[in-house]
Amino acid sequence: MILGKYSFGVGDRFGHQGKAQLQAIINASEQGVNITPVWNKSHREHTIIKTTPASVRAEADEAVRALGWNDSYYVDADHIGLNNIDLFIDSSDFFTLDVADFIGKAADENDVSAFTNKYKKYIGSLAIPGIDETFDITEEQINGIARKVLLAIEEAGKIYRHIAEAKGAGNFITEVSMDETDKPQTPVEMLFILAAVADEGIPAQTIAPKFTGRFNKGVDYVGDVAQFAKEFEEDLAVIAFAIRKFGLPQDLKLSVHSGSDKFSIYEPMNKALKKFDAGLHIKTAGTTWLEELIGLALAAPDGLSIAKRAYAGALSRFDELCAPYATVIDIEKDKLPSPQVVDRWSGDEFAGALRHDQSCDRYDPNFRQLLHVAYKIAVEMGEVYTNALERHEEIIAQNVTENIYERHIKPIFME
């Protein structure tokens, strides 16, 4: 299985927007830009929403059938490990191997020594095409990187082989995820991480590194855009170099996680992809759930009442809902509107505060981030919420498609 040059991961908390999401991909295809859709959902989301991996496969298959999509598509077991992989084996054909918890844990000293000896040939000055500076590599540096990452890559190898034993090699897409770490990987670290991936026999088609700055849920990138652009270009250059040097898959490409709504970095990403003629996988998640709330708010009065109920519930359970996402949200609680204020809003006012349109005076990133992590409130509404999604499918679908196509696909891959 080959992922394709460009691919777009879409999350769908409640499994109702598969067709609307796919329509955005079709819109791009009609403009000559081919993007592979990948539906992704994590074990944590399934646990909270009380869904199963099979439901994501069913949603994707139904969307593809309904819209007559004839190209490839995938279902991603998002951020999985050996402890939960078996739940996803049957229904998924894309696996994001999350080994961040193993980074920094001591690898076997014999493995570290063997790795260091194998790559001693890179000691000295190293030039990587596409990167202006050269790198002075020492034996101590290689040894230090091996100590830091080898155990994590070995764990990724265990997960990969477990999947391959069940599904057969070549019957699924493999991503190695290292984005949930404390610090970004340097170009030299990326190089030897990819060497370790090759040594472990993992045919990775995407790799998700850590970047400088904050990738908070549902809002724009927070950080030095120029520094991000530099790191992004360096990663593209290192991947191209590693493919040639280590025999990695020719279609290996960069993956950006929590990629939704990071509007300020889309232009440099677009330029870098063109400069290097490189592919990209970008993963999004909760954006669709927020577009559902926007659509409901515009579907007054019953849809708006549900949206307001979700906000009131979220604010009353602020600490509970925010705790699992503490590292990827920045909410100024004292700036959030009270439920009494929100209750007086019209549908347009609620949508204006929630929709990620920075040119709108009503847009409120604190409001948006809180609702982003508040989908548990909708889960507890049960059929009250899901029936509303079905009643107001048209306006919600319009918002979902427009958000993915206009705000994400076009600036990243087209403009």
C-alpha positions as CSV (number, residue, x, y, z in Angstrom):
1,M,0.0,0.0,0.0
2,I,1.3,3.4,-1.0
3,L,-0.1,6.5,0.8
4,G,0.4,9.0,-2.0
5,K,2.3,12.3,-2.0
6,Y,-0.3,14.3,-0.1
7,S,-2.5,12.9,2.5
8,F,-4.9,14.5,5.0
9,G,-6.0,12.9,8.3
10,V,-9.5,13.8,9.5
11,G,-10.9,13.0,12.9
12,D,-14.6,12.7,13.4
13,R,-15.6,12.3,17.0
14,F,-19.2,11.3,16.4
15,G,-18.9,9.6,13.1
16,H,-21.5,11.6,11.2
17,Q,-19.3,13.8,8.9
18,G,-17.4,11.3,6.7
19,K,-19.1,12.4,3.5
20,A,-18.7,16.1,4.3
21,Q,-15.0,15.5,5.0
22,L,-14.5,13.5,1.8
23,Q,-16.2,16.2,-0.2
24,A,-13.4,18.6,0.7
25,I,-10.9,16.1,-0.7
26,I,-13.1,15.8,-3.9
27,N,-13.1,19.5,-4.2
28,A,-9.3,19.5,-4.3
29,S,-9.3,16.7,-6.8
30,E,-11.5,18.7,-9.1
31,Q,-8.8,21.4,-9.0
32,G,-6.1,18.9,-10.0
33,V,-4.7,18.3,-6.5
34,N,-4.7,14.7,-5.4
35,I,-5.0,14.1,-1.7
36,T,-5.5,10.8,0.1
37,P,-8.1,10.9,2.9
38,V,-7.2,9.2,6.1
39,W,-9.8,8.8,8.9
40,N,-8.2,8.8,12.3
41,K,-9.4,8.2,15.8
42,S,-7.4,7.4,18.9
43,H,-8.0,4.8,21.6
44,R,-8.7,7.6,24.1
45,E,-11.5,9.0,21.9
46,H,-13.0,5.6,21.4
47,T,-13.0,5.1,25.2
48,I,-14.7,8.5,25.9
49,I,-17.2,8.3,23.1
50,K,-17.9,4.6,23.6
51,T,-17.2,3.7,19.9
52,T,-15.1,1.0,18.4
53,P,-12.4,1.1,15.6
54,A,-14.9,-0.8,13.4
55,S,-17.2,2.3,13.4
56,V,-14.5,4.4,11.8
57,R,-14.0,1.8,9.0
58,A,-17.8,1.7,8.5
59,E,-18.0,5.5,8.3
60,A,-15.1,5.7,5.8
61,D,-16.5,3.0,3.6
62,E,-19.9,4.5,3.6
63,A,-18.6,8.0,2.6
64,V,-16.5,6.5,-0.2
65,R,-19.5,4.5,-1.5
66,A,-21.9,7.4,-1.2
67,L,-19.7,9.9,-3.0
68,G,-18.2,7.5,-5.6
69,W,-14.6,7.9,-4.5
70,N,-12.5,5.6,-6.6
71,D,-9.0,6.4,-5.2
72,S,-7.3,5.1,-2.2
73,Y,-8.3,5.9,1.4
74,Y,-7.2,4.7,4.8
75,V,-8.3,4.3,8.4
76,D,-5.7,5.2,11.0
77,A,-5.2,3.6,14.3
78,D,-4.1,6.8,15.9
79,H,-1.3,6.8,18.6
80,I,-1.4,3.1,19.4
81,G,1.0,0.9,21.3
82,L,1.3,-2.8,22.1
83,N,-1.2,-2.5,24.9
84,N,-4.1,-1.6,22.6
85,I,-3.1,-2.4,19.0
86,D,-5.1,-5.6,18.8
87,L,-8.3,-3.5,19.1
88,F,-7.5,-1.9,15.7
89,I,-6.0,-4.7,13.7
90,D,-9.1,-5.8,11.8
91,S,-10.5,-2.3,10.9
92,S,-7.4,-0.2,10.3
93,D,-4.8,-0.1,7.5
94,F,-2.8,2.9,8.7
95,F,-1.0,2.6,12.1
96,T,0.5,5.5,14.0
97,L,3.1,4.0,16.2
98,D,3.4,6.2,19.3
99,V,6.7,5.6,21.1
100,A,7.3,9.0,22.7
101,D,7.1,7.4,26.2
102,F,10.2,5.3,25.4
103,I,12.4,8.2,24.3
104,G,15.1,8.9,26.8
105,K,14.8,5.5,28.4
106,A,18.1,3.5,28.4
107,A,18.6,1.1,25.5
108,D,20.8,-2.0,25.9
109,E,24.4,-1.0,26.0
110,N,25.4,-3.6,23.4
111,D,22.8,-2.1,21.0
112,V,24.1,1.4,21.6
113,S,27.6,0.3,20.9
114,A,26.7,-1.6,17.7
115,F,24.7,1.4,16.4
116,T,27.5,3.8,17.2
117,N,30.1,1.6,15.4
118,K,27.9,1.1,12.4
119,Y,27.5,4.9,11.9
120,K,31.0,6.0,12.7
121,K,31.5,6.7,9.0
122,Y,29.5,9.9,9.5
123,I,31.9,11.3,12.1
124,G,33.3,14.6,10.8
125,S,31.8,17.3,8.7
126,L,28.5,16.4,7.1
127,A,26.6,18.3,4.4
128,I,23.0,17.6,3.7
129,P,21.6,18.9,0.4
130,G,19.0,21.6,1.0
131,I,20.5,22.7,4.3
132,D,23.0,25.6,4.2
133,E,25.0,24.7,7.3
134,T,27.2,21.7,7.7
135,F,27.2,19.5,10.8
136,D,30.2,18.4,12.8
137,I,29.4,15.0,14.0
138,T,31.2,13.2,16.8
139,E,31.3,9.7,18.1
140,E,29.9,11.0,21.4
141,Q,27.0,12.6,19.6
142,I,26.0,9.4,17.8
143,N,26.3,7.5,21.0
144,G,24.1,10.0,22.9
145,I,21.4,9.9,20.2
146,A,21.5,6.1,20.3
147,R,21.0,6.1,24.1
148,K,18.1,8.5,23.7
149,V,16.1,7.0,20.9
150,L,17.1,3.4,20.3
151,L,14.7,1.9,22.8
152,A,11.8,3.9,21.3
153,I,12.6,2.7,17.8
154,E,13.0,-0.9,19.0
155,E,9.5,-0.6,20.5
156,A,8.2,0.8,17.2
157,G,9.7,-2.3,15.6
158,K,7.9,-4.6,18.0
159,I,4.6,-2.9,17.2
160,Y,5.2,-3.0,13.5
161,R,6.1,-6.7,13.5
162,H,3.0,-7.5,15.6
163,I,0.8,-5.8,13.0
164,A,2.7,-7.4,10.1
165,E,2.2,-10.8,11.5
166,A,-1.5,-10.3,11.7
167,K,-2.1,-8.3,8.4
168,G,0.9,-9.3,6.3
169,A,3.7,-6.9,5.3
170,G,2.8,-4.4,2.7
171,N,-0.9,-4.5,3.6
172,F,-0.9,-1.3,5.8
173,I,0.7,2.1,6.1
174,T,3.1,2.7,9.0
175,E,3.8,6.0,10.7
176,V,6.4,6.6,13.4
177,S,5.3,9.3,15.8
178,M,7.8,11.2,17.9
179,D,6.0,14.5,18.2
180,E,5.0,14.2,21.9
181,T,8.4,14.9,23.3
182,D,9.9,17.8,25.2
183,K,12.2,19.2,22.6
184,P,12.4,19.2,18.8
185,Q,14.8,16.8,17.1
186,T,17.8,18.4,15.5
187,P,18.6,17.6,11.9
188,V,21.4,15.2,13.1
189,E,19.0,13.5,15.6
190,M,16.5,13.1,12.8
191,L,19.1,11.6,10.6
192,F,20.1,8.9,13.1
193,I,16.5,8.3,14.2
194,L,15.8,7.5,10.5
195,A,18.9,5.3,10.4
196,A,17.5,3.4,13.4
197,V,14.1,3.1,11.8
198,A,15.8,1.5,8.7
199,D,17.9,-0.8,10.9
200,E,14.7,-2.0,12.7
201,G,13.2,-2.9,9.3
202,I,10.2,-0.5,9.7
203,P,9.0,0.5,6.2
204,A,7.7,3.9,7.5
205,Q,5.9,6.0,5.0
206,T,5.5,8.9,7.4
207,I,7.4,10.2,10.4
208,A,6.0,12.8,12.8
209,P,8.7,14.8,14.6
210,K,8.5,17.4,17.3
211,F,8.6,21.1,16.1
212,T,9.4,24.3,18.0
213,G,6.4,26.2,19.3
214,R,3.0,25.1,20.6
215,F,0.5,23.2,18.6
216,N,-2.5,23.9,20.8
217,K,-5.8,22.2,20.0
218,G,-8.0,24.1,17.6
219,V,-6.1,27.4,17.5
220,D,-3.3,28.9,15.6
221,Y,0.4,28.0,16.0
222,V,2.1,29.8,18.9
223,G,5.8,30.4,18.3
224,D,8.5,31.7,16.0
225,V,7.2,31.1,12.5
226,A,10.6,31.6,10.9
227,Q,12.1,29.0,13.3
228,F,9.3,26.5,12.4
229,A,9.9,27.1,8.7
230,K,13.6,26.4,9.2
231,E,12.9,23.2,11.1
232,F,10.3,22.1,8.6
233,E,12.7,22.6,5.6
234,E,15.5,20.8,7.5
235,D,13.3,17.8,8.2
236,L,12.3,17.6,4.5
237,A,16.0,17.7,3.5
238,V,17.0,15.1,6.1
239,I,14.2,12.7,5.0
240,A,15.3,13.0,1.3
241,F,18.9,12.4,2.4
242,A,18.0,9.4,4.6
243,I,16.0,7.7,1.9
244,R,19.1,7.6,-0.3
245,K,21.5,6.7,2.4
246,F,19.5,4.1,4.4
247,G,17.2,2.5,1.9
248,L,14.1,3.8,3.4
249,P,10.8,3.8,1.4
250,Q,11.0,6.3,-1.5
251,D,7.6,7.7,-0.5
252,L,8.6,8.4,3.2
253,K,7.3,11.9,4.1
254,L,6.9,14.3,6.9
255,S,3.8,14.1,9.1
256,V,2.5,17.1,11.1
257,H,0.3,16.3,14.1
258,S,-2.3,18.7,15.6
259,G,-2.1,20.3,12.2
260,S,-5.6,21.8,12.1
261,D,-6.0,25.6,12.4
262,K,-2.2,26.3,12.3
263,F,-2.9,29.0,9.8
264,S,0.3,31.1,10.3
265,I,2.6,28.2,9.3
266,Y,0.7,27.0,6.2
267,E,2.3,29.4,3.8
268,P,5.9,28.4,4.8
269,M,4.8,24.7,4.6
270,N,3.4,25.3,1.2
271,K,6.6,27.0,0.0
272,A,8.8,24.3,1.4
273,L,6.8,21.5,-0.2
274,K,7.2,23.1,-3.5
275,K,10.9,23.9,-3.0
276,F,11.7,20.2,-2.1
277,D,9.0,18.7,-4.3
278,A,8.1,16.8,-1.1
279,G,5.0,15.1,0.2
280,L,3.1,15.7,3.4
281,H,0.7,14.0,5.8
282,I,-1.2,16.4,8.0
283,K,-3.3,15.1,10.8
284,T,-6.3,17.0,12.2
285,A,-8.9,15.9,14.8
286,G,-11.3,18.0,16.8
287,T,-11.9,20.6,14.1
288,T,-14.9,18.7,12.8
289,W,-16.6,18.5,16.2
290,L,-16.3,22.3,16.5
291,E,-17.8,22.7,13.0
292,E,-20.7,20.6,14.2
293,L,-21.3,23.0,17.1
294,I,-21.1,26.0,14.7
295,G,-23.6,24.3,12.4
296,L,-25.9,23.6,15.3
297,A,-25.6,27.2,16.6
298,L,-26.7,28.4,13.2
299,A,-29.6,26.0,13.2
300,A,-31.6,28.0,15.8
301,P,-33.5,27.5,18.0
302,D,-33.0,23.8,18.9
303,G,-29.5,23.4,17.6
304,L,-28.4,26.6,19.3
305,S,-29.8,25.4,22.6
306,I,-27.7,22.3,22.3
307,A,-24.6,24.3,21.6
308,K,-25.2,26.6,24.6
309,R,-25.8,23.5,26.8
310,A,-22.5,22.1,25.7
311,Y,-20.7,25.3,26.7
312,A,-22.4,25.6,30.0
313,G,-21.5,22.0,30.9
314,A,-17.9,22.5,29.7
315,L,-17.4,25.6,31.9
316,S,-18.9,23.9,35.0
317,R,-16.5,21.0,34.5
318,F,-13.5,23.0,33.4
319,D,-10.8,21.2,35.4
320,E,-12.0,17.7,34.6
321,L,-12.2,18.4,30.8
322,C,-8.9,20.4,30.5
323,A,-6.7,18.2,32.6
324,P,-6.0,15.5,29.9
325,Y,-5.1,18.2,27.4
326,A,-3.1,20.5,29.7
327,T,0.0,20.4,27.5
328,V,-1.9,21.4,24.3
329,I,-4.3,24.1,25.5
330,D,-3.8,27.6,26.9
331,I,-7.1,28.9,28.2
332,E,-7.4,32.1,30.2
333,K,-10.3,31.0,32.3
334,D,-11.1,34.5,33.7
335,K,-11.7,35.7,30.1
336,L,-14.3,33.1,29.3
337,P,-17.9,34.4,29.0
338,S,-20.4,33.3,31.6
339,P,-23.2,30.9,30.6
340,Q,-25.6,33.7,31.3
341,V,-23.9,35.9,28.7
342,V,-23.7,33.1,26.2
343,D,-27.4,32.3,26.7
344,R,-28.2,35.7,25.3
345,W,-26.2,35.1,22.1
346,S,-27.8,34.6,18.8
347,G,-26.7,31.7,16.6
348,D,-24.5,34.1,14.5
349,E,-22.9,35.4,17.7
350,F,-22.2,31.9,19.1
351,A,-20.8,30.8,15.7
352,G,-18.7,34.0,15.4
353,A,-17.1,33.3,18.8
354,L,-16.3,29.7,17.9
355,R,-15.4,29.8,14.2
356,H,-11.6,30.2,13.7
357,D,-11.8,33.4,11.7
358,Q,-9.2,35.8,13.1
359,S,-10.6,38.7,11.1
360,C,-13.9,38.4,13.1
361,D,-14.1,40.6,16.2
362,R,-16.2,38.0,18.0
363,Y,-13.7,35.2,17.6
364,D,-12.6,34.0,21.1
365,P,-9.7,31.5,21.2
366,N,-10.4,30.7,24.9
367,F,-14.0,29.8,24.1
368,R,-12.9,27.7,21.1
369,Q,-10.3,25.8,23.1
370,L,-12.6,24.9,25.9
371,L,-15.3,23.6,23.5
372,H,-12.6,21.7,21.7
373,V,-11.9,19.5,24.7
374,A,-15.6,19.4,25.8
375,Y,-16.9,16.7,23.5
376,K,-17.6,14.5,26.5
377,I,-20.5,16.8,27.3
378,A,-22.0,15.9,23.9
379,V,-21.4,12.3,24.5
380,E,-23.4,12.5,27.6
381,M,-26.3,14.1,25.7
382,G,-26.6,10.8,23.7
383,E,-29.3,10.9,21.1
384,V,-30.2,14.5,21.8
385,Y,-26.9,15.4,20.3
386,T,-26.6,12.8,17.5
387,N,-30.3,13.3,16.4
388,A,-29.6,17.0,16.1
389,L,-26.6,16.2,13.8
390,E,-29.0,14.3,11.6
391,R,-31.7,16.9,11.6
392,H,-29.3,19.7,10.7
393,E,-27.0,17.7,8.5
394,E,-27.0,20.1,5.5
395,I,-25.8,23.2,7.3
396,I,-23.3,21.2,9.4
397,A,-21.9,19.5,6.3
398,Q,-21.5,22.8,4.6
399,N,-19.4,24.1,7.5
400,V,-17.3,20.9,7.7
401,T,-16.4,20.9,4.0
402,E,-15.7,24.6,3.8
403,N,-13.4,24.5,6.9
404,I,-11.3,21.6,5.6
405,Y,-11.1,22.8,2.0
406,E,-10.9,26.6,2.3
407,R,-9.0,27.0,5.5
408,H,-6.7,23.9,5.4
409,I,-6.3,22.2,2.0
410,K,-6.1,25.3,-0.1
411,P,-3.4,27.2,1.8
412,I,-1.3,24.1,2.5
413,F,-1.4,22.3,-0.9
414,M,-2.8,24.7,-3.5
415,E,-2.3,28.5,-3.1
